[in-house]
Amino acid sequence: MIRRRWPAVLALSLLLPFAGCGDTPAVGELHPLTGTVHRQGRPASRGGIIFTPISGTSGGWVFDASVNADGTFAARTSRLGESPIVFRPGIRVGAYRVTYHPTSDGSKMGLDVDLPDPITVEVKDNHVDLTLPDEMPKGMGAPRDDAPAAANIK
């Protein structure tokens, strides 16, 4: 009896690692989105951007970008829960809300800025200039007690 079941057990054990892999839909075609983030007429230095689809859902995909020291960025797409994380250049066609978050040491909350104007990604090379408000949120929290004073970001 045990001999008759071993092929089924073997087949099941080989398929088990793939269980649940079909939950996230395919990302679809991605299109380049680059740009520059400005604040007070100058490029913003560092930080990150989250692009949130206005209609529909992200379907388990994250659309974001890291802001470089010169204020430039290139959007990328990754899948929630993917390990290791694979960043794919570009994002899907559609309209997005844009949220900028400055570099932080983690001691403060509420530093994110939701930009008032959405962006639209089309089937082409897309470029946008994003302008941050002159007054950025101060956030809530206290300086970290485990970081040197010079490392605390204001």
Order of alpha helices (4+ residues) and beta strands (2+ residues): alpha-beta-beta-beta-beta-beta-beta-beta-beta-beta-beta-beta-beta-beta
